[in-house]
């Protein structure tokens, strides 16, 4: 992919999104150097969310081991000029809170880079959805309950339906800025 990107002068970013678990934790120590060799631009480490009871070797990584690995990967990515996104803690950061919690600024900038877009979570109910391979449409994330299925209803029916409306109201209520329009709606 990196060779094709360079040969074709494609304006795309390449990143690795890696879900950290007990089984693959040791591999994190090699990941930054491999990513640089492969021509990758960024590494995003994700939290493990078990949707059902999985094998115990996948389970949560002990905090002491995780923090040591994250510290190493963060430092190595910095040395190799790779963008690093630590998404292992579940975050509730809203862009409008950036001024309130300046510590999130680095995370937001790196996350925007790896997503190749500026994500405004309070706009998401109006412009984001997730579609499973079986046609199930979900707001919020792939871990969220389905709002409908494209084999049974149109996308418009699902997107304008009760499930999405409830999500929009929930996001509107928790906005710190209390703006009538979501942050980013005018950008």
C-alpha positions as CSV (number, residue, x, y, z in Angstrom):
1,X,0.0,0.0,0.0
2,X,2.8,2.4,0.9
3,X,4.6,1.8,-2.4
4,X,1.4,2.2,-4.4
5,X,0.7,5.4,-2.5
6,X,4.1,6.8,-3.3
7,X,4.2,5.6,-6.9
8,X,0.7,7.0,-7.6
9,X,1.2,10.1,-5.5
10,X,-2.1,9.4,-3.6
11,X,-3.1,11.8,-0.9
12,X,-4.0,9.1,1.6
13,X,-2.8,8.2,5.1
14,X,-1.9,4.8,6.2
15,X,-2.4,3.7,9.8
16,X,-2.5,0.7,12.0
17,X,-5.4,0.4,14.4
18,X,-4.4,-2.2,17.0
19,X,-6.7,-3.6,19.7
20,X,-4.5,-4.3,22.8
21,X,-5.0,-7.6,24.6
22,X,-3.0,-10.0,26.8
23,X,-2.1,-12.2,23.8
24,X,-0.6,-9.4,21.6
25,X,0.8,-7.1,24.2
26,X,4.5,-8.3,23.7
27,X,4.2,-7.5,20.0
28,X,3.6,-3.8,20.7
29,X,7.3,-3.4,21.4
30,X,8.1,-4.3,17.7
31,X,5.1,-2.4,16.2
32,X,6.6,1.1,15.8
33,X,9.7,0.0,14.0
34,X,7.8,-2.4,11.7
35,X,5.3,0.4,11.0
36,X,8.1,2.8,10.0
37,X,9.6,0.1,7.7
38,X,6.3,-0.5,6.1
39,X,5.8,3.2,5.4
40,X,2.9,3.6,7.9
41,X,2.0,7.2,9.1
42,X,0.3,6.5,12.4
43,X,-0.5,3.9,15.0
44,X,-3.7,3.9,17.0
45,X,-4.0,1.6,20.0
46,X,-7.6,0.6,20.9
47,X,-9.2,-0.6,24.1
48,X,-10.4,-4.1,24.2
49,X,-14.2,-4.2,24.5
50,X,-15.5,-7.8,25.0
51,X,-19.0,-8.0,23.7
52,X,-19.3,-11.5,25.1
53,X,-17.3,-13.8,27.2
54,X,-14.0,-14.3,25.3
55,X,-11.0,-16.4,26.1
56,X,-9.2,-15.2,29.3
57,X,-6.0,-14.7,27.4
58,X,-7.7,-11.8,25.6
59,X,-9.0,-10.2,28.7
60,X,-7.9,-6.9,30.1
61,X,-4.2,-6.2,30.3
62,X,-2.9,-5.5,33.8
63,X,-2.5,-1.8,34.2
64,X,1.3,-2.0,35.1
65,X,2.0,-4.0,31.9
66,X,-0.2,-1.8,29.8
67,X,1.3,1.5,31.0
68,X,4.8,0.2,30.4
69,X,4.0,-0.9,26.8
70,X,2.2,2.4,26.1
71,X,5.1,4.5,27.4
72,X,7.5,2.5,25.1
73,X,5.2,2.8,22.0
74,X,4.6,6.5,22.6
75,X,8.4,7.2,22.9
76,X,9.3,5.0,20.0
77,X,6.6,6.6,17.7
78,X,7.9,10.0,18.7
79,X,11.5,9.0,17.8
80,X,10.3,7.6,14.5
81,X,8.0,10.5,13.6
82,X,4.9,8.4,13.7
83,X,1.6,9.8,14.9
84,X,0.5,7.9,18.0
85,X,-3.1,7.7,19.3
86,X,-3.7,6.1,22.7
87,X,-7.3,5.1,22.6
88,X,-6.9,2.4,25.2
89,X,-8.8,4.3,27.9
90,X,-12.4,4.7,27.1
91,X,-12.8,8.5,26.5
92,X,-15.8,10.7,26.7
93,X,-14.0,13.7,25.1
94,X,-16.2,16.0,23.2
95,X,-14.4,18.6,20.9
96,X,-16.2,21.5,22.7
97,X,-14.6,20.3,25.9
98,X,-11.1,20.8,24.4
99,X,-10.9,24.3,26.0
100,X,-12.0,22.8,29.3
101,X,-9.6,19.9,29.3
102,X,-6.5,21.0,27.4
103,X,-4.8,17.7,28.3
104,X,-7.0,16.1,25.5
105,X,-5.7,18.5,22.8
106,X,-2.9,16.1,21.8
107,X,-5.2,13.1,21.7
108,X,-7.8,15.0,19.6
109,X,-5.2,16.2,17.1
110,X,-3.7,12.7,16.7
111,X,-7.1,11.1,16.4
112,X,-8.1,13.7,13.7
113,X,-4.9,12.9,11.8
114,X,-5.4,9.1,11.9
115,X,-9.1,9.5,11.0
116,X,-8.1,11.9,8.2
117,X,-11.0,14.0,9.3
118,X,-12.1,16.4,12.1
119,X,-14.6,14.4,14.2
120,X,-17.2,16.4,16.1
121,X,-18.8,13.8,18.5
122,X,-21.8,16.1,19.1
123,X,-22.4,16.1,15.3
124,X,-22.1,12.4,15.0
125,X,-25.8,11.6,15.6
126,X,-26.5,13.7,12.4
127,X,-23.8,12.4,10.2
128,X,-22.5,9.0,11.4
129,X,-23.7,5.5,11.3
130,X,-22.2,2.0,11.3
131,X,-23.3,-0.8,9.1
132,X,-22.6,-4.4,9.9
133,X,-22.0,-7.0,7.1
134,X,-25.5,-8.4,7.7
135,X,-27.1,-5.0,7.1
136,X,-27.6,-4.0,10.7
137,X,-27.4,-0.2,11.1
138,X,-26.0,1.1,14.4
139,X,-25.5,4.6,15.8
140,X,-22.6,5.3,18.2
141,X,-20.4,2.3,17.4
142,X,-20.3,-1.3,16.3
143,X,-20.8,-2.3,20.0
144,X,-24.1,-0.4,20.2
145,X,-27.4,-2.2,19.7
146,X,-28.8,-2.1,16.2
147,X,-31.3,0.5,15.1
148,X,-32.6,-1.5,12.2
149,X,-31.6,-3.6,9.2
150,X,-31.2,-2.5,5.6
151,X,-32.7,-5.8,4.5
152,X,-36.0,-4.8,6.2
153,X,-36.1,-1.0,6.2
154,X,-34.6,1.9,4.1
155,X,-31.6,3.7,5.4
156,X,-33.7,6.9,5.6
157,X,-36.3,5.1,7.8
158,X,-33.6,3.9,10.2
159,X,-31.7,7.1,10.3
160,X,-34.8,9.2,11.0
161,X,-36.3,6.5,13.3
162,X,-36.8,6.4,17.0
163,X,-33.4,4.8,17.9
164,X,-31.4,7.6,16.2
165,X,-33.7,10.3,17.5
166,X,-33.1,9.0,21.1
167,X,-29.3,9.1,20.5
168,X,-29.5,12.6,19.1
169,X,-31.4,13.8,22.2
170,X,-28.9,12.0,24.6
171,X,-25.9,13.7,22.9
172,X,-27.7,17.1,22.9
173,X,-28.4,16.9,26.7
174,X,-24.8,16.1,27.6
175,X,-23.2,19.0,25.6
176,X,-21.3,21.2,28.0
177,X,-21.5,24.2,25.7
178,X,-25.3,23.9,25.6
179,X,-25.3,25.4,22.1
180,X,-28.5,24.9,20.1
181,X,-26.4,23.7,17.1
182,X,-23.6,21.1,17.6
183,X,-20.0,22.2,17.5
184,X,-18.7,21.8,14.0
185,X,-22.1,22.2,12.4
186,X,-20.9,25.6,11.2
187,X,-17.4,24.5,10.2
